[in-house]
Amino acid sequence: MHRITGKAGGDSLIEMSPTDSFNDDMNGYNQHASSSTGSLQQGQSPSLLRPDVCVETCESLNTSLASLSPSDHSDSPQFDPQTSERISELTGIDKQQHSKDSVFFRDGVRMIDFVLSYVDDKDGERKQERRRLYEANLVNVGLELETEDKSESDDGKTYFVKIHAPWEVLATYADVLKVKVPFKANDIPDNSDMPMNWLSTPFRLPEHIMHPQPDYFTAPFDKSKSDFFLIDNKDTFFSPSTRNRILYYILSRCSYFRDECGDKDKKGIKRLLNNGTYTAAFPLHDCRYWSRSKDANCESDRYNLHKHWARFFCFFKEQPLNLIRKYYGEKIGIYFAWLGFYTEMLLFAAIVGTICFIYGFLTYDDNQWSKEICSEKVGGNIVMCPLCDKKCGYWKLNTTCNSSWQSHLFDNVGTVFFAIFMGIWVTLFLEFWKRRQARLEYEWDLVDFEEEQQQLQLRPEYESKCTNRKLNRITQEMEPYLPITSKCARTCLSGATVLLWISLIIACIIGVIAYRLAVYAAFASIMKDSATSHLQVVGPYITPQLATSVTASCINFVIIMILNLMYERVAVWITDMEIPKTHLEYENKLTVKMFLFQFVNYYSSCFYVAFFKGKFVGFPGKYAYMFGSKLRNEECDPGGCLIELTTQLVIVMTGKQVWGNIQEALVPWLMNWWGSRKARNHPESLYSRWEQDHDLQGFGQLGLFYEYLEMVIQFGFITLFVASFPLAPLLALINNIIEVRVDAWKLTTQFRRPVAAKAHSIGAWQEILNGMAVLSVVTNAFIVAFTSDMIPRLVYMYAYQPNGEMNMKGYINNSLSVFNISAIPLDNKPDDGESPSWFDSSITTCRYRDYRYPPGHEKEYSHTMQFWHILAAKLAFIIIVEHVVFLVKFFVAWMIPDVPSDVRARVKRERYLVQEYLHNYEVEKLKIQLSQNGHSDCNCTPMIYPSIPKHEVLSECL
């Protein structure tokens, strides 16, 4: 065994020779009689024949193959019908009778671990040469190939190269990747039974679905000690997800250049896919999703996943996480575990939020300030100042009666309680998820994965693009590295690009604000004579403020979607440009870039409505204008800014979720339906498994990334602005119940099987969630203090109620300041005909929302003491609420350990057993060697492996 020259660092591919085998009985690969063909050698035909054909048959076959002219050979032999019939006769395989809906080679024994597809272009000599070299190198490292000619494909143009990894290749690379495999059955009793466990029976799945594999203690695989592990069947010892992960590791590092060329950049399946040499590379699904495989050796995991997980009517059932992990790998398993846990925790937030909403509904009739607004004696006699220049007339306060009642549903005492509750809920969610994640790390053998990820999983792009080498002080080996000057330059360019796009978002938001200011005047002019009153049901509720808010929110949503599509490509490009070292580093860099952009894109409009709109308006005669233009800064809805924030939140959040689900489910289904329209007419036995999967959509390297991003953006909506909309967790819960099944359905039925990948956590998303949890406490405190009218009402009730009563009588009159109409500048006055018919010269004053002294006072139009009193109360509320919530958050986080005690004990137990069993194994192996050398009379333990007392080993482990 030797290494191919020209490979970088410790990720070299290992060249396997046909004589490579294990020395002892367990290591020796006793191949099945029908699959002992061995690895193909360079120059042989990739189409493998049955090994039990006699010598005469092989000679006859070779004669047939030799009759082909050299020009007939491109990437693989293409036989004429007569030759194909001859091969079928010699091999005993009838392609028309042999079902192609199989995951095995034609011999029915060797499993197809990976499939490559390509189209033979007319001008593709360079591509043919790349494929020939690449496949030859795959053969050299021990893989076995079998090619399906284009004549066998549905479109008559596509070749399929099926790849099988024999035991020796799997064992070698499992050793390199330190894949954990079982060595002893788990002997720790499971004490997970809960009281009243029978209540959860309707939500449970069958045991063989929830736990498809027994529970074992595991250790990193060592090829030289294979008899140390529990190997019952070498064909099934490594799970399909592990097999395709090993195959992808080889494919991503195998070169397609000649040794004399030395172009080290020509390496990896990803580069071959990008330049069109191959059209697709994917592992196979094990069966059709609607029926079990007819092959008894196939476990039909895809069918089980679709039946018990991907159907919507299973929404109340638990998820088969172990089966998901077995079939798709740990990375996808962790995502669905997190999504399921997040959805479960949302149930509690949704219940409390619904109770708060019901409280607002039940206290509808106790809303004193709304009664005053709707009253003809109070609201009907209060004339309000125009809300815009020229096109807006004077109006009466009682015209905002409906919006005042609507605002009370969300702006009440229950909202304050719910904002505090959500601050604590976020902490509980994150802390309990850490515990759940720690348990999964142990159960899925991911405890020591961080070091493995950093040391072994170098990206092929990093190895090929970093031509400089330096000595690793730990391994004492030369490894590629990126010079610090190049890294700084790339990082600065990347950061500047992100800032440019964030600036573009801000510019778009300013454009939407300008739209609000310009269009509001138009709506006010159109609706001055109640132009919408003829509309039944909704007519009375449509106001200029509502029309402006809804249309602006819809426009903002469309802009968000367009910018998202544009920025996704830019984010991937600049991340590739930075050349991250590992896959984990690549995903973290991309995550930060995408989230920063999405954060500004989705939340900027909500931040504007919550914290800026109506805060810098000025007062009649001295209004503030946008950047010195003629557009007057926007005022809040007369019912308050909170109802506008609710409208903005509902439109953006709901629109995103509905659009996301349609895009996720409908688009792949339509593309697959169109792509497989011809093949649906073929008999089932002729529509091959690899063609079926080829007709599906590719999941993509970033497929899971977008799923996380969607959920984290939703998490921001239900935490950052939940004080304005207590029903947000309920909407998120309904969406997530659908989301779990939609994601499961599309992954099982509409996408090719993704390449399995390991992940011990949700990665950078964990820190993003922690940051949003802290920010949510601040934003909700500011929303209650500055966006809602809660604090001004409480200050009025406790300090400014004229009669000293604990009620809200007179609050409306107290909260409105007076302005002399004659003092309004000509540029601010309404045009002739804009004011309603009831307005005449007898009305000399108008009212506006603020706390200022009336005309004629010595401090005319300056802020009153009540204004400063309210401001102090708002700041005090923010400081007190933040400190209380943060104190509770830190206390809860301190009280709940990140790792459950039983998991910690199991980890220590496993480490102890690995050390003890390996020690005993080495001692016994050395005894056998000594006895074979004529020292069988010595029964003592060799001194190089002294007997270590158990308590010493245990203390080391602990």
N, C-alpha and C positions, 0 to 999 in steps of 0.2 A: 504494500500500500504506500503510495507516495502522493505528494501534493502537486497540483498543476501549477506551473510557474506563472508569474504575472498576477497573482491574486493578492489582495491587500489585507494586511494585518492578520487577525485571527479568524477571519471569515472566509478563508480559502475553501474551495470545494475539494473534496477528497475523491481521488480517482480510484475506482474499484476495479480490480482485475478478477478474472473468472476464478482464480485460485484462492481469492480471499475467503476465508471461512474461520469459524471459531475452532479452537483446538479441542475443547472438551465436548462431551456428548450433548450437553445442553446448548452450547454455542453452535454446534453443527446444524446447518439448516437441512433437515431431511425433507426435501421437497416432495410434493405429491407427484405421483407418477405422470400425471398429465400436465404438469406445469414445470418440468425440470429443464426448460430450454436454456436457462441462464440468461445473462445479459447479452444484448446484441453488441457485436463489435463494429467498429467504424467501417463503413462501406457495405455492411449487410443491408438487406431490405428490411425496413421497419415492419413489414407485414409478417408477423410471427406465425409459424406453422405448428401443428400438433407434434409433440416430441416422440410419440409412439409409432411414427411411420418408419418402416424398415429402410435399410440402407439403399436397396434398389429403388425404392420410391423417391428417396432424396436425390439419387443420381438422376432419375428421370426428371424430377422437378428442376434440378440445376440446369439440365439440358434445355428445358423450356425457357428458363430465365435467361440463359446465355444467348438464346436466339434473338433476344431483343437487341436492337442497335443502340449504341451509346447515346444517340440523340433522343431516344425515348425516355431517358432518365432525367428527370428534373429534380424534384425533392424526393420523390418516391416512385417506384415503378408504376406505370399505368398500363394495365394489361388489356389486350383486345378480348372480345367475348370468347374466342376459342381458347385463349390462354386461361381466362378466368374459369371456364368450364373444366379445363385440365387441372387447375389448382384445386377446385372443389372436389374433383374426382380423387385427387391424390391425398388431400387432407381429410376427406370425409365430412366436410362442412358444406351444407347447402344453404346459401345465403337467403334463399327465398323461404326456406322452412325454419331456419334459425331465427328466433325472435330477436329483434334489435332493441326491444325495450328492456335492456339489461345493463347492469353496472359492471359487467365482467368482459374480459377479452373474449375472443371467439372460442377459446378453449373452455370457457365457462368456469374457470378456476381463479385466474388472476384478476384481482379487483382493479377497476379503472380509478386511479387516484386523482387524475387531472386530465383535462382535455384542452388542446390547442386547436384553433381553427384558422384557416387562411384561404384566400382566393388567389388562384394562379393568374396573375396579370399577364397581358400580352408583352408588356415592356418591363417585366419584373425579374430580369436576370440577376440584379444585385440582391433582390429580396430572396430569390431562390438560393443564391450562394450563402446568404446569412442563415437561412433556414437549414441548409445542409450542414454548415459548420456548427450551428447551435445544437441541432439534434444529434450530431456526432459527439459533441461534448457531453450532452446528456447521457448518451450511451456509455461514454467513458467513465462517468461517475457512478455507473451501475444501474441506471434506470432502464426499463424495458418499454419499447414503443411499438405501437401498432397503428397503421394508417388506414383510414377509410377513404377510398377514392371518391372523387367528385361525382362520378356516375352514380354513386350510392346515395348522394345527398338529395334533398328535396329540390333545391334550386339548380342542381347540375353544375354548380361552380365552386362549392365549398368543400375543402378537404378537412378532415378531422384527424388529429394526431392524439391517440389515446396513450396515456402514460401510466405505468405501474411501477411502484417502488417495492422491490423484493425486501425480504427480512433484513438482509445485511445492510442495505442502504438505510432503512428505517432505524435499525439499531445504531448505526454509526452516527447518524445525525441526531438521534434522540440523546446520545451521549454528548454530542457537541452542544446541543441546546439545553441540556440538563433537564429533560422532560421528567417530571415526577411520575413514578409508576408504583403499583402496590407491592409490598413485600410481606405484609402481615395483616390479617383481618383485625378490624378495630375491636378491641376488647373492653372499651369503656362503655358502661351501660347508658342507654339513652333515657334520660329523665325528663323528656320534653312533654310528657302527658300532663294535660291541664285539667283541673276540675271542670265538670260539666262539658267535657270534650265532645259529647254526643250532639251538642247543639250546633257544632260546626260541620256535621256530617253532610248536609246538603251542599256545602261549598267545597267539599273535598273531591279530589280526583282519585282514580284507582291507584293502588300502591305501586304497580309496575310502571305507571306513567310518572308518578312523582319521584320514584327512586329506581330508575332503570338499571343502576349498577350498585353492587354491594359497597359497603363502607369499608375502606382499608386505610391502614397507615401506609404512607408513601415516602419514597426517597428518590433523589435524582438518579436517573438510569445510568448505569455503567456497563459498557459493552463487555469489558473483561470479567465482570461479575454477574453475568446474566442469570446464572443459576441461583443467585441470591434472591431474585424476584419471583413473584407468583405468575409464571408463564404457563398457562394451560394450553392455549392455542395461539401460535404465532400469527396466524392470519387475522385474529380479532384482538390481539393483545393491545395494540395501539388503536384508539378510537378513530373513526373517520375524520373527525375534526383535527386530531393530532397528525394524522397521515397527510391531510392536505396542507396543514401548516408547515410540515417538514418539506413537502414537495414545493411549496411556494418559496421557501427559504432557498432551496436549490435553484429553482428557476430564476429567482431574482438576482442570483450571483453567478450564474453560468455565462460564459463569454461566447461571442460569436466572431472571433478573429483568429487568424492563424498565429502560431507562436512566433513566426518570423516577422509578423507585422508589429506586434507589441502595442497596438492601440488599446490601452486599458479602459478607455471610455466606452468601448463596444461591449457592454455587458448588461445582462438582465432582461427579463421578459417585459418589464414596463417600458423600456426603451424600444423594444421590438414592436410593442403594441402602438406606441406613439408614432413610429415611422411607417406603420402599415404593413410590416412584415407578417405579423399575425393580426387577425381581426378580433380575436377573443381568447381569453385564458380563464378557465373556471373549473372548480370541482363539480362533480355531478350530484344532483339530488338522488336519493336512493330508490325512489319509486314515484309513481304518479300520486298526486296529493289526495285524489278521491278513491283510490283503491290500493290494497296491499300489493306488494310485489309477488309475482308468481314464483320467484326463486326462494326456496326455503332458507338459503343462507343469508338473505337480505332481511334486515330488522324492520324495515318499513317505518323508520322514525318520522319521516315526513308525513305519512298518512296519520300517524298517531298525533303529531303536532296539529295537523289541520282538524282532526276530529275533536280533540279535547281542548284546543287552545285558540285556534284561528277563527272559529265560528262566533258570530256575534251573540248567539243565544247562550254562550258559555260565559257571558260577561260577569256573572255572579260567582263563578268558580275561581279557585286559586290557580296560579300559573305554574306549569310544570318546569320550574327553573332548571332542575338537574338535566332534564331531557333537552331543554334549549341549549344548555351548556355543552352537552354531549354532541349535539348535532351542529350547532353554529359556532361553538367556542365560547371562551370566558368573556370576551369583550362584549358580545351581543347579549350574553346572559346577564352581565352586570347592568346593562342598560335597562333591560326589562325588569330586573329586580328593583332597580331604583324607581322606575316609572310606576310599578305596582305599589311600592311602599309609599311613594308620594301621593298616589291616588287614595290609598287607605287613610293617610293622615288628613287629606283634604276633606274626608267625610266629617271629621270633628269640626273643622273650620266652617264647613258649609252649614252644619246644624246650628252652630252659634250665630253665624251671619244671618240665617233665615229667621231665627228667633228675634234678633235685633230689628230686622225688617218688619216682622209681624208686630213688634212693640210699637214701631213708628206708625203702622197702620191702625192699631188699636187706640192709640192716643191722638188720632186724627182730630177728634172733636174737642180735645183739650188744648188745641193750638190757638192760644189767645191772639198772637200777633197776626196770624192768617185771618182770623175773624175780623180784626180791625181793618186789615187791607181790603177785605171783601165787603165791609160794611159801607152803606151809602152815606152814613153820618160821618165816618172817619175817612176811609179810602176814597169815597165818592166826592169828598170836598177838598182833597189835597191835590193841587195842581203841580205837576212835576216839570222841571226844566227840560228842554230838548236834549236828546241823547246824541245828536250829531248836528253839524253845521248845515244851515240852509234848507236841507231836505227833510229835517225832522221837526215836527211841531210839538206844541205843549200837549201833555196827556195827563190823565187822571190815574192815581195809584191803583184804583180798584180794577184796572184792566189787567193787572198782573195777578189776579186772584188765583187762577189755576196753577201758575208756576209756583206760587207761594205754598199751596197745598202739596204739590209734588215735591218741593224741596224738603218739606217736613218729614217725608218718608225716610230720607237719608240724613237729614241734619237734626239730630235729636240726641238726648243723653245716651241712648243705647249705642250710638256711633262712637262716642268716646270710650265706652267700655270695650267695644269690639276692637278698636285700634290698639288698646293696651293688651287685650287677649291675643291678637295676632302677633304682637311683638314677642310674647312668651311662646306661642305656638310655633313660630319659626325656629326658636331655639330647641324646643322639644323635637321637632322634625329632624333638624340637623344632627342632634346628639343621638337620637335613636337610630338614625341612618348609619352613623359611624359604628354603632354596635352591630347592626345588621350586616354591614359591609365587612366587619372583622370576622363575623361568623362565616360569611361566604368565602373570604380569603382562606380560612382554614379548610372548609369543606371542599373547596375547589383547588387546593394545593397552590395557593398564591402568596403564602406568607413571606417567602424570601424572593419574590418576583422582582422587586425594585432593582436589586443588584444585577440580576440576569438581564433585565431590560436594558440597563445602561451599558453593560459590558459587551453583550453579544449581539444586540439587535441594531447594529450600525446600518444606516440607510445605504443602499447600493449607490445612490446618487452622491452621497457624501464621499464614499470611497473612490468613486471614479473622478469626481471633480476636484478633490483635494489632492494635488500632486505632491505636496510637501509631506515629508515624513519626520517624525521625532520619536525619541525614546520614551516609552511609557515607564515611569519610575516604579510602578507596581509590578507589571508583567515583564519588564525588561525586554520588551519587544518593540520594534519599530511600528508605528501606527500613523495613519493619515491625520493631518490637522489643517485648520484654516488659519492663516496668519492673522494676528490681531488687527493689523491695519485694514485688511480686506473685510474682516468681520465688522469693524466699526463703520466703514464706509457703507456696507450693505445695510446695517442696522439703521444708520441715519437716513438713507434713501427710503427705507421701508417706513420709518416713522413719519417722514415728510409726506409720503403718499397717503398714509392713514389720516394725517391732519388735513390734507387737502380735501379728502372725501368728507370728513366730518364738517369742514367749512362749507362744503357744497350742501350738506343737509341743513345746516343753519341758514344758509341763503334761501333754501326752499321753504323753511319754516317762516322766515321773514316775508317771503312772497305770499304765503297763506295768510299771515297776519294782515298784510296789505289788502288781500282779497276781502277779509272780514270787514275791514274799515270801509272799503269802497262799496261793497255790496250791501252793507247794513243800511246805508242811506237810501239805496234803491228799494230795498224791501220795505223800509219804513214809509217811503213815498207811495208805494203800490198798495200797502195794506192799511193806509190811514183811514180809508172808508170801509174797513172790514171786508176786504175783497175775498177773504176765505170763509166768511160766515155761512155761505151757501153750501159748503161741504159738510155732509153729515158726519157725525161722530167726531172726526178729527178737526173740523173747521175751527171750533172755539179755542182749540189748544195751539193753533199755529200763530205764532207771533213773529215779528221781525227778528228778535233775538234767537228764537228757536230755529227759524229758517236759515239764518246765517250760520249758526253753530252746526247744524246738521250737514249743510252743504259743504262747509269748510272742513268738517271731519271726514267726509267722504273723499273730497279732493286730497286731503292729507294722506288718507289711506292708500289711494292710487299712487301717489308720489312715493310712499314708503315701499310699495311692492316693486315699482320700477327701479328705484335706487338699489333695492336688494339684489335684483337680477344682475345689475351692472357691477355691483361691488364684489359679488361672490367670485367672479373671475379675477378681479384685481387682487383680492386677498390671497387667493391661491398662487397667483403669479409672484407677488412680492415675498411670500413665504418660501416658495421654491428658490427665489433669488438669494435668500439668506443662507441657504444650504445647511439646515439643521442637522445635527450629528446623528440623532436617534429618531425612531418613529415617535417616541413619547415627546421629545422636544419639538418635533415638527407639529404634532397635534396641539401642543400647548401654545406655541407661537400663533398658529392659525386661530385657535380658540380666542386668544386675547384680542387679535385684530378684528375678528368677526364680531365679537361681543361688544367691543367699544363702538363699532359702527352701528350695530343693531340697537344698542342702548340709546344712542343719540337719535337714531332714526325713529324708533318706536315711542320713546318716552318724552322727546323734546316738546311735542305739542301738549302733552299732559302737564309737563312742568310749566309751560307758558300759562295755561289756563289756571293752574293751581296757585302759582306764586307771582305772576307778573300782571295778568289781566286785571284791570280795575284798580291796581295799586298805585299807578302813577298817572292819574287822570287830570288832576288839578281841580278847579272849580269854575263856575260860570264867570266869564270875564277874564279868566286866566287859565285857560285849558292848556294841557301839554299835548304836543304834536309829535308824530313819529319822524325822527331824524330831521326835524325842521321842515317837513313837507306840509301839505295842506290836509293830510289825513290825521284826524284827531285820535288820540289814543283811545282804545276800546274800553267801554265801561262794562261792568258785570250786568248780567240779567237782573232786573229789579227783584227777582226772587232770591238772588244771591249767586255767587260764582260756583258754589258747590254743585248745583244742578247742571251747570254747563260742563264741569269736570266729569260728572257722571255720564252725561251724554257722550262726551269725547271718549271716555274709557269704554263704554258699551260698544260704540261703533268700531273702534280700532281693535279691541280685544275679540269681540264676536266675529267681526269680519275676517280677522286673521285666522281664527280657528276654523271657520266654515271654509274659507278659501284653501287653507292648508289641507284639510281632510279631503276636499274635492281633488286638489292637485295630487295628493298622495295616492288616492285610490283610483280615480277615474283615468288619469293620464296614462299610468302604466298599463291599465287594463285595455284601453283603446289601442295603444301601441302594440301590445302583444296580440290582440285580436286581429289587427291589420297584418302584422308580420307573419302570423301562422295561418293565414286564410287558405293557402294552397295545401298545406300539410294536413289540415283537418279532414281532408277527403281520403287520406291514405288509410289502409288497414292498420290496426294498432301494432301488429307485429313488425311493420315496416317503418313506422315512425320512431326512429331510434331515440334512446334516452339522451344522447348527446345533442341530437337535433332539437328535441323538445326543449332542452335547457338553453340551447343556443338561440332559440326564438324568444326567450324571455329577456327581460331588461337586466342590465348589469347593475349590481347594487352599488358599486363604486367605492373607492377608498374613503370617501367622506360621507357616505350614506348615513352612518350612525351619527356623525358630527351634526348634521342638520336636524336630526331628531332631538338630540340634546339641546341644540340652540332654540328650537321651537318651544320646548318645555321650560327652559330657563327664562325665556322672554315672558311666557305665561306666568311663571313664578313671580316675576317682577310686577306684573299687573295686579296680582292678588295680594301683594305685600306692600309695595311702594305707595299705592293709592287706594288701599282698601277702605280707608276712613270715608271715602266719598261714595262707595258702592259696596255695602255689606253682602250683596248677592254675588259678588265676583267669585268667591270660592265655590259657590254652588254651580255657576256656569263652568268653571274650570273642572269640577268633579264630573259633570255630565260629559264634557268634552273628552276628559281623560279615559273614562269608561269606554267611550267609542274609540279613542286613540289607541289603546292597548290592543283592541281586536283588529283595528284597521292595519296597524303596524304588523301584527302577527299574520294577518291574511295576506298582505302584499308580500311579506318576506317569504311566506310559505308557498304562495301560488303564482306571484307575478314577477319574482326576481330569481335570477340564477343564485345558486348557493354561494354565499360569500366565503371568501377564504378565512378560515378560523384564525383568530388572533387572541393573544392573552392580554388581560388588563386586570390589575388588582384593585382598581378603584375607578371612580368616574373622572379622575384626572383633574385638570385645571378647573373644571366646573365646580368642584367642591369649594375652592377658594372664592370663586365668583358668587356662589350661593351665600357663603359666609359674609362677604362684603355687602351683598344686597340685604341680608338680614339686619346688619347694623344700620345701613342707610334707611331701611324701611321705618325704623323707630323714629329717626329724625324727620323724614318726610311726612309721616302721619301726624306727628306732633305739630308740625307747621301747618298742615292742612286743617286740623281742628282749630288751631289758634288763629290763623290768618285768612283761610278760605271760607270756613263756616262762620256762622254768626253766634256760635255757642258762647264764646267769652263775652262779647258785648251784652248779650242777654243776661248772663249771670251777674255781670257788674251792675247792670241797670237794676235787676231785682234786689240785689243785696245793698246797693249804695245810693241809687238815684230814684227809687220808686217814691213818688210824691207823698203818698199816704202811709209809707212805711210798711205796706203790706207785702207779703211774699208772693206776689203774682206779677204778671207781665202787662197789666193794663197801662196804657199810655206809652208803651215801648216804641211803637211806630212813630208817633209824633216826636218822641225824644230823639230818635235816631236820624231824623231828617233836619237838615239846616235850611235856612231861609235866605233867598237872594232877591234883590230888587230888580224887576224886569227892565226898568228903565236904564239900569247900569250895564245891561248886556251889550257888548260891542256889536256893531252892525254886521260884521263878518260872521258872528255866531247866531244872529237872529234868524228865525225861519223865514223863508220866502213867502210872499203873499199867496194865500190859498193853501199853504201847507198845514196851518193850524186848524183844529176841528171847529165846527160851527158854534159850539157852546162857548168858545173863547172870545172874550170881548175886552174892551179897555178898562172895565171895572176891576179886572184881575190885575193887581200890581206886583204880586210876588209869586215866586215859584220855589219849589223845594228840591233838594238834591241830597244824595247819600253822603253824609260826612258829619263831623262834629266841629262846627265853626260858629263863631259869634255872628249874630244877625246884623243887618244894616242899621246904622245909627249907634251901635255900640262903640266904646272907645277903642276896642280891639277888633274892629270890624273885619270879618272874614278870616281872622286868624284862628288857630285851633283852640278849642276850649280845654279846660282842665280835665273834663271827662275823657277827651281823646287820649291824653297822656296817662290817665288812670287805666283806660282799657289797654293801651300799649304795654304798660307795666304788667298788667295781669296776663297778657298774652305771653310775654317773655318769661314770666314766672311759671306759667303753665308748662311751657316748653322745657324749661330747666328741670322742673320737678318730675314731669312725666318721663323725660329721658333718663334721669338718674334712677328713678324707681324701676323702670323697665330694664335698664342695663344691669342694675343690681340683681334683679330677679334672674335675668338671663345668665349672668356669670355664676350665680349660685346654683342654678339648675345644671349648667354645664359642668360645674365642679362636682355636683352630687352624682351625676350619671357618668360612670367610667366608659371610656371609648371601647374597651374590649371586655366582653362578658367574662366572668371568672371561670366558667366551665370551658370556654374556648381557650383561655390562657393555660388552663391545666392540660388540655388536650395537646396544645402545641408543645408544651414541655415534655409531656409523655412521649410524643412522637420523636422528638429530638433525642430523648434518652434511649428509646428503642433502636433508632437508627445507629447510634454509637455502639450500643451493646451488641446488636446483631451483627454489625460489620466487624466488630472485634472478634466475636466468636467465629464468624465465617472465615476470617483471615487465619485464625489459629487452626481451625480444622483443615483448611486448605494446605497450610504449611506442614501439618502432621502427615497428610497424605503424601505430599512431595517427599518428605524425609523417609517415610516408610517405603516408598518406591525406590529410593536410593540406597536401600539396604539398612536403614536405621529403624526398622519396624519394632525393635526391642525397646526403643526409647518412647516411653509414654508420657514423659514430662512435657510441660508447656515450654516452648522455646523462649529464650530470654528476650528475644527481640519483640515478643508480644507478651509481656508480663500480665498476669491475671490482675486486673484492676478491680479492687473491691467495689461492690455496687454502690455503696454510699458515696464513694469518691466520684464515680461517674455521674451520679444523680446530682451531687452538689455542683459539678461543672455545668450540667445542663440547666440547673435552676439559677 
